[in-house]
């Protein structure tokens, strides 16, 4: 399998690239190409919008590439997501696209366009504690569809998103059909009131109210609330599910950490 790494959001750290290359060499079951664009810098982004767009379009059109692996999250993929989807190259149809966090904008749009979108660890994660295991989990799924890499409670169509990303893509051309799916969400580095506000918006969406159930992944590095908000993350999510008539399905094994599991995007019809 040939895997291409591009950075549609923020730059990939060179030490992360070196560590992931070493893992791939150790495994010996795939080939990895890290696009030079991953190391560009333009303010917050891994190069200007046009450079990030061109790099992604390049690997999408390359028939020798079997999978496109997003280098990391951060912010920025939404700025190129609609343009990426214009006149999709034929070679795109057979590829797998993997990432999470900010890459959720692309995963949503790609899935809507009929492409193979997968939530899973990214190369930058190798720098997290236990990151080698996370990278290997992603490669286990990409290379040989190892079911042990999957979120363990998947039992039907599903999608996974960072909560803030999900809230921001609703109502845009990137919004996919959520009907009948398990929707898994997670969050990082937010105040509890911000989580509450995002849940208000998400659960008010008529599109989201068509899901089968909502499951909560890990909510990590919660910012201090002064005064105390009065409810934890699980209570907030469950309360908004109750208010909106959405089934709360309990916890999910996803999050911004090295234990993040794989969630292939699927729907009732696909």
Secondary structure, DSSP 4 states (H G I P E B T S, - for coil): -EEEEE-SSSPPPHHHHHHHHHHHHHH-S-EEEE-GGGG--BTTBSS-HHHHHHHHHHHHH-TT--EEEE---SS-THHHHHHHTTT--GGGGG-EEEE-GGGHHHHHHHHHTT-EEEE---GGGGGSTTHHHHHHHHHHHHHH--GGGB-TT--S-EEEEEHHHHHHHTTSTT----TT-EEEEEEES--HHHHHHHHHHHHH-TTGGGSSEEEEEEEESPPP-SS--SS-HHHHHHHHHHHHTPPEEEE-S--SSTTPPBEE---TT-
